[in-house]
Amino acid sequence: LFEAMVQFIGRASSKSYKLRGMFYEFRYPPVGKAFSEARKAGADVAIRYEAQTYKKANEAMIAKAGIKGICKPQKSRAGIRHNKFIVLIHNDEPIAVWTGSTNISAGGIFGHSNVGHAIWDRDIAQRYLDYWERLAEPDVTRKPLVEANLKAEPTLAVGAAPPTDRILTLFCPRDAKDTLETLHWYAGLMNSAQRILGMTFAFNLESVFQDVLLSAGKTLRYAVFDKNLKTDVEDQIEQVKNTVIACGAKLEKGDLENFIGERLTGFNKNMYIHDKFMLVDPLGDDPVVVTGSANFSGASQTANDENMLVIRGSQRAADIYFGEFMRVFDHLYSRYIVGRMKKAGTSDPDAGFLKEHAEDWVPQHFKPGRKQLRRLYFMG
């Protein structure tokens, strides 16, 4: 992730290039150095950084990297300045954008589970440059920003499928508090999955998404969270036989036979999950990937500066995202289950890992429920 990010910045290697960056956390010196090197190579570099929550840390890094001349604070408004994107421009034409959920911090790059996504598309890059310029206006206010964001990409009606001929760019703020149109569209898209859904939830679970997770059916839904949900919500999900969740967790000493335990890296306080993406039928012929900086929350749509991409039909993108999703899910799922068993008093660290006889574990994969769906969808 770090190497790819620095390589993207390093493409601005002469005076024919420009870089435009918009950042929430901007406090990891090696990335500051990469921008400094681009400027020394002759590139025109302009960065806007958040100057509310992370003002002190951001400006300390900027000073250390010697890039104060190319950095300006974003205007403080309601919500948070939560973007993490870079536009690459060559010969005055935007050619690519780097975006995703990765903050420019040691924790964002090395401690969290995060996404960095490079889009080599001139139209998308132009849309991000236009958004950057809107946000960089010294007198920017919410109302004209919302109007411009919606003009750039109107919110689709709930139940409407993403277009097949282009990538959607959903810039925030964009929704009214009392309607949350985009959030409801996301929920409708989530509910449209026919076979498999994969979705990450960092920090919160809004009711519109909880309702989908609690709906019975033949769609196998995976959801991963950075922390445990309320016990009653977890219990309700457990009763839904087609939804599987995993929550941020680590194993303590003795949780498994001969296990010495795990510890956090110290980079962050929450349990790893910081991704913000949704995968709708990622193994099908017409997958949808939703990815970007915005948590799936009301505040992200109404008050924050955010950006999201909706990519339909790219099997390559869906495959990459789903592979990473299942890697993270499987890592956390076993730890989450051990935690639930400990809480219920049913955990046995000495029970071993494998059942000795096939009849002790095979039949459950042929009964209605999550395991049967996994067998059908993954094994055919």
C-alpha positions as CSV (number, residue, x, y, z in Angstrom):
1,L,0.0,0.0,0.0
2,F,2.7,2.5,1.0
3,E,4.9,1.6,-2.0
4,A,2.0,2.0,-4.4
5,M,1.0,5.3,-2.9
6,V,4.6,6.7,-3.1
7,Q,4.9,5.3,-6.7
8,F,1.8,7.1,-7.7
9,I,3.1,10.4,-6.3
10,G,6.5,9.8,-7.9
11,R,4.9,9.7,-11.4
12,A,5.0,13.5,-11.2
13,S,8.6,13.6,-12.2
14,S,8.9,16.8,-14.2
15,K,7.5,20.2,-14.8
16,S,4.9,18.8,-17.2
17,Y,3.1,17.3,-14.2
18,K,0.8,18.6,-11.4
19,L,-0.5,16.9,-8.3
20,R,-3.5,18.0,-6.3
21,G,-4.0,16.4,-2.9
22,M,-6.9,16.6,-0.4
23,F,-6.3,15.0,3.0
24,Y,-7.8,14.4,6.4
25,E,-4.8,13.0,8.2
26,F,-1.6,14.2,6.6
27,R,1.0,13.2,9.1
28,Y,3.3,10.5,7.8
29,P,6.7,12.0,6.9
30,P,7.7,9.6,4.2
31,V,4.6,10.6,2.2
32,G,5.4,14.2,2.8
33,K,8.9,13.5,1.5
34,A,7.4,12.0,-1.7
35,F,5.5,15.2,-2.4
36,S,8.6,17.2,-1.7
37,E,10.6,15.1,-4.2
38,A,7.9,15.7,-6.8
39,R,8.1,19.4,-6.2
40,K,11.9,19.3,-6.5
41,A,11.5,17.5,-9.8
42,G,9.6,20.5,-11.1
43,A,6.0,19.3,-10.6
44,D,3.3,21.8,-9.6
45,V,2.1,20.4,-6.3
46,A,-0.8,21.8,-4.2
47,I,-2.1,20.1,-1.1
48,R,-5.1,20.9,1.2
49,Y,-5.1,19.4,4.7
50,E,-7.6,19.2,7.5
51,A,-7.0,21.8,10.2
52,Q,-9.5,20.9,12.9
53,T,-8.9,17.5,14.6
54,Y,-5.4,16.9,13.1
55,K,-4.2,20.4,12.7
56,K,-1.2,20.1,15.1
57,A,0.0,16.7,13.8
58,N,-0.6,17.6,10.1
59,E,1.3,20.9,10.4
60,A,4.2,19.3,12.4
61,M,4.7,16.8,9.5
62,I,4.4,19.5,6.9
63,A,7.1,21.5,8.7
64,K,9.3,18.5,9.1
65,A,9.0,17.6,5.4
66,G,9.7,21.2,4.3
67,I,6.6,21.4,2.2
68,K,4.8,24.4,3.8
69,G,4.9,26.3,0.6
70,I,2.7,23.7,-1.2
71,C,0.2,23.1,1.6
72,K,-2.8,25.1,2.8
73,P,-5.4,24.3,5.5
74,Q,-8.9,23.5,4.4
75,K,-11.6,25.8,5.6
76,S,-13.2,24.6,8.8
77,R,-17.0,23.8,8.5
78,A,-19.5,21.5,10.1
79,G,-18.5,17.8,9.7
80,I,-15.0,16.7,9.0
81,R,-12.7,17.1,5.9
82,H,-12.4,13.3,5.4
83,N,-11.1,12.9,1.9
84,K,-7.9,11.1,1.0
85,F,-7.3,11.6,-2.7
86,I,-4.6,12.7,-5.2
87,V,-5.2,13.9,-8.7
88,L,-2.4,13.4,-11.2
89,I,-2.3,15.9,-14.1
90,H,0.0,15.8,-17.2
91,N,0.3,18.6,-19.7
92,D,-2.6,20.3,-17.9
93,E,-4.9,17.3,-18.4
94,P,-6.0,15.2,-15.5
95,I,-5.1,11.6,-16.2
96,A,-5.5,9.6,-12.9
97,V,-6.7,9.7,-9.3
98,W,-5.6,7.9,-6.2
99,T,-8.4,7.4,-3.7
100,G,-9.7,5.0,-1.0
101,S,-9.9,4.8,2.8
102,T,-6.2,5.2,3.6
103,N,-5.2,8.2,5.8
104,I,-1.7,9.5,5.5
105,S,-0.6,8.3,8.8
106,A,1.4,5.3,10.1
107,G,-1.8,3.8,11.5
108,G,-3.7,4.3,8.2
109,I,-1.0,2.8,6.1
110,F,0.4,0.0,8.4
111,G,-2.1,-0.5,11.2
112,H,-5.6,-0.4,9.7
113,S,-7.1,-2.6,7.0
114,N,-7.4,-0.1,4.2
115,V,-7.8,0.4,0.5
116,G,-5.8,2.4,-2.0
117,H,-7.4,2.6,-5.5
118,A,-5.8,4.2,-8.6
119,I,-8.2,5.0,-11.4
120,W,-6.6,5.7,-14.8
121,D,-9.5,7.5,-16.4
122,R,-9.4,11.0,-17.7
123,D,-13.1,11.7,-17.1
124,I,-12.9,10.4,-13.5
125,A,-9.7,12.4,-12.9
126,Q,-11.4,15.6,-14.2
127,R,-14.3,15.0,-11.9
128,Y,-12.0,14.7,-8.9
129,L,-10.0,17.8,-10.0
130,D,-13.3,19.8,-10.2
131,Y,-14.2,18.5,-6.7
132,W,-10.7,19.5,-5.4
133,E,-11.2,23.0,-6.8
134,R,-14.6,23.3,-5.2
135,L,-13.2,22.3,-1.8
136,A,-10.1,24.5,-2.2
137,E,-12.2,27.7,-2.6
138,P,-11.3,29.9,0.4
139,D,-15.0,30.8,1.0
140,V,-16.5,27.4,0.4
141,T,-19.8,26.7,2.2
142,R,-22.1,23.7,2.4
143,K,-25.1,24.7,0.3
144,P,-23.3,25.5,-3.0
145,L,-21.0,22.6,-2.4
146,V,-23.9,20.2,-2.1
147,E,-25.5,21.7,-5.2
148,A,-22.3,21.3,-7.3
149,N,-21.8,17.7,-6.0
150,L,-25.3,16.7,-7.0
151,K,-25.0,18.4,-10.3
152,A,-21.8,16.4,-11.0
153,E,-23.5,13.2,-10.1
154,P,-27.2,13.1,-9.1
155,T,-28.2,10.5,-6.6
156,L,-30.0,7.5,-8.2
157,A,-33.5,6.5,-7.1
158,V,-33.6,3.8,-4.5
159,G,-33.6,0.5,-6.4
160,A,-32.0,1.9,-9.5
161,A,-29.0,0.0,-10.7
162,P,-25.6,1.7,-11.3
163,P,-24.9,2.5,-15.0
164,T,-23.0,0.0,-17.1
165,D,-21.1,2.5,-19.2
166,R,-19.2,4.5,-16.6
167,I,-18.1,4.7,-13.0
168,L,-20.2,6.8,-10.6
169,T,-18.5,9.5,-8.6
170,L,-20.5,10.3,-5.4
171,F,-19.0,13.4,-3.7
172,C,-20.1,14.6,-0.3
173,P,-21.7,16.4,1.3
174,R,-24.8,15.6,-0.8
175,D,-27.8,14.5,1.4
176,A,-30.3,16.2,3.5
177,K,-30.4,15.0,7.1
178,D,-34.1,14.1,7.0
179,T,-33.9,12.1,3.8
180,L,-30.4,10.6,3.4
181,E,-31.1,9.7,-0.2
182,T,-27.6,8.3,-1.0
183,L,-27.6,6.2,2.2
184,H,-30.9,4.6,1.2
185,W,-29.7,4.0,-2.3
186,Y,-26.7,2.2,-0.8
187,A,-29.0,0.1,1.3
188,G,-31.1,-0.8,-1.8
189,L,-27.9,-1.7,-3.7
190,M,-26.9,-3.9,-0.8
191,N,-30.3,-5.6,-0.8
192,S,-30.0,-6.2,-4.6
193,A,-27.3,-8.9,-4.2
194,Q,-28.6,-12.2,-5.5
195,R,-25.9,-14.6,-4.3
196,I,-23.1,-12.9,-2.3
197,L,-22.7,-9.6,-0.5
198,G,-19.5,-8.4,1.2
199,M,-19.5,-5.2,3.2
200,T,-17.3,-3.4,5.7
201,F,-18.6,-1.3,8.5
202,A,-16.1,0.9,10.4
203,F,-17.4,2.6,13.5
204,N,-21.2,2.3,13.0
205,L,-24.1,0.3,11.7
206,E,-27.0,2.4,10.5
207,S,-30.5,1.0,10.8
208,V,-31.0,0.9,7.0
209,F,-28.2,-1.6,6.6
210,Q,-29.1,-3.5,9.8
211,D,-32.5,-4.1,8.3
212,V,-30.9,-5.7,5.2
213,L,-28.6,-7.9,7.3
214,L,-31.6,-9.1,9.3
215,S,-33.7,-10.0,6.2
216,A,-33.9,-13.8,5.5
217,G,-33.3,-15.1,2.0
218,K,-30.9,-17.0,-0.2
219,T,-28.3,-14.3,-0.5
220,L,-25.2,-15.1,1.5
221,R,-24.3,-11.8,3.3
222,Y,-20.9,-11.2,4.9
223,A,-20.3,-8.1,7.0
224,V,-17.2,-7.2,8.9
225,F,-17.0,-4.7,11.7
226,D,-14.3,-3.0,13.7
227,K,-15.9,-3.9,17.0
228,N,-18.7,-6.0,18.5
229,L,-22.3,-4.9,17.9
230,K,-24.8,-4.7,20.7
231,T,-25.5,-8.2,22.0
232,D,-29.2,-8.1,21.0
233,V,-28.2,-7.2,17.4
234,E,-25.6,-9.9,17.2
235,D,-28.2,-12.4,18.6
236,Q,-30.7,-11.3,16.0
237,I,-28.2,-11.7,13.2
238,E,-27.3,-15.2,14.5
239,Q,-31.0,-16.2,13.9
240,V,-30.8,-15.1,10.3
241,K,-29.4,-18.1,8.5
242,N,-28.0,-16.3,5.5
243,T,-26.0,-13.5,7.2
244,V,-22.5,-14.0,8.7
245,I,-20.6,-11.4,10.6
246,A,-17.1,-10.9,12.0
247,C,-16.0,-8.2,14.4
248,G,-12.6,-6.9,15.2
249,A,-11.0,-9.1,17.8
250,K,-7.8,-10.7,19.0
251,L,-6.9,-13.9,20.8
252,E,-5.8,-13.8,24.4
253,K,-3.3,-16.1,26.0
254,G,-4.9,-19.6,26.4
255,D,-7.9,-18.9,24.1
256,L,-6.6,-21.8,21.9
257,E,-4.4,-24.7,22.9
258,N,-0.8,-23.7,23.4
259,F,-1.6,-20.1,22.2
260,I,0.5,-17.3,23.7
261,G,-2.0,-14.5,22.7
262,E,-2.0,-11.5,20.4
263,R,-1.5,-7.8,20.9
264,L,-2.4,-4.7,18.9
265,T,0.4,-2.9,17.0
266,G,-0.1,0.3,18.9
267,F,-0.8,2.3,15.7
268,N,-4.6,2.5,16.4
269,K,-7.1,1.9,19.2
270,N,-9.8,0.2,17.1
271,M,-9.6,-3.4,15.8
272,Y,-8.1,-2.9,12.4
273,I,-11.2,-2.4,10.2
274,H,-11.1,1.0,8.5
275,D,-12.2,0.0,5.0
276,K,-15.3,1.5,3.4
277,F,-16.5,-0.7,0.6
278,M,-19.4,-2.9,-0.5
279,L,-19.3,-5.8,-2.9
280,V,-22.5,-6.9,-4.7
281,D,-22.2,-10.4,-6.3
282,P,-18.4,-10.1,-6.6
283,L,-18.1,-13.6,-8.2
284,G,-20.8,-13.0,-10.8
285,D,-20.8,-11.7,-14.3
286,D,-22.0,-8.3,-13.4
287,P,-20.4,-7.3,-10.0
288,V,-20.6,-4.0,-8.3
289,V,-17.9,-2.4,-6.1
290,V,-18.6,0.7,-4.0
291,T,-15.4,2.1,-2.5
292,G,-13.9,5.3,-1.2
293,S,-13.5,7.5,1.9
294,A,-17.0,7.6,3.3
295,N,-18.2,5.4,6.2
296,F,-21.7,4.1,5.5
297,S,-23.2,6.7,7.9
298,G,-25.6,9.7,7.8
299,A,-22.9,12.1,8.8
300,S,-20.7,11.1,5.9
301,Q,-23.5,11.9,3.4
302,T,-24.8,15.1,5.0
303,A,-21.8,17.0,6.6
304,N,-18.4,15.5,5.7
305,D,-16.2,16.0,2.7
306,E,-16.1,12.5,1.2
307,N,-15.8,10.7,-2.1
308,M,-17.0,7.3,-3.3
309,L,-16.7,5.3,-6.5
310,V,-19.4,2.9,-7.8
311,I,-17.8,0.5,-10.3
312,R,-20.1,-1.9,-12.1
313,G,-19.1,-4.8,-14.3
314,S,-15.4,-4.9,-13.5
315,Q,-14.7,-8.6,-12.6
316,R,-11.0,-7.8,-12.1
317,A,-11.8,-5.1,-9.5
318,A,-14.4,-7.2,-7.8
319,D,-12.1,-10.2,-7.6
320,I,-9.3,-8.2,-6.0
321,Y,-11.6,-6.6,-3.5
322,F,-13.3,-9.9,-2.6
323,G,-10.0,-11.7,-2.2
324,E,-8.9,-9.1,0.3
325,F,-12.3,-9.0,2.0
326,M,-12.4,-12.8,2.6
327,R,-8.8,-12.7,3.9
328,V,-9.7,-10.1,6.5
329,F,-13.1,-11.7,7.3
330,D,-11.6,-15.1,7.9
331,H,-8.8,-13.7,10.0
332,L,-11.4,-12.0,12.3
333,Y,-14.2,-14.6,12.2
334,S,-12.4,-17.2,14.2
335,R,-11.4,-14.7,16.8
336,Y,-14.9,-13.3,17.0
337,I,-16.4,-16.7,17.5
338,V,-13.9,-17.6,20.2
339,G,-14.9,-14.3,22.0
340,R,-18.6,-15.2,21.7
341,M,-18.0,-18.7,23.1
342,K,-16.0,-17.3,26.0
343,K,-18.8,-14.9,26.8
344,A,-21.3,-17.8,26.7
345,G,-19.1,-20.0,28.8
346,T,-18.8,-22.7,26.0
347,S,-15.2,-22.1,25.0
348,D,-12.8,-25.1,25.3
349,P,-9.2,-24.3,24.4
350,D,-8.3,-27.9,24.5
351,A,-11.0,-29.2,22.2
352,G,-8.7,-29.4,19.1
353,F,-9.2,-28.0,15.7
354,L,-10.6,-30.9,13.6
355,K,-13.5,-33.3,14.0
356,E,-12.3,-36.9,13.9
357,H,-15.3,-38.3,12.0
358,A,-16.9,-36.9,8.8
359,E,-20.4,-37.4,10.2
360,D,-19.6,-34.9,13.0
361,W,-19.2,-32.0,10.6
362,V,-20.2,-32.8,7.0
363,P,-24.1,-33.1,7.4
364,Q,-24.5,-29.4,8.6
365,H,-23.2,-28.3,5.1
366,F,-26.3,-29.9,3.5
367,K,-28.9,-28.3,5.8
368,P,-30.5,-24.9,5.1
369,G,-28.3,-22.1,6.4
370,R,-25.0,-20.2,6.0
371,K,-22.9,-23.3,5.5
372,Q,-25.1,-24.8,2.8
373,L,-25.1,-21.4,1.0
374,R,-21.3,-21.2,1.2
375,R,-21.0,-24.8,-0.2
376,L,-23.4,-24.0,-3.1
377,Y,-21.9,-20.6,-4.0
378,F,-18.2,-21.3,-3.5
379,M,-18.0,-25.0,-4.4
380,G,-20.8,-25.2,-7.0
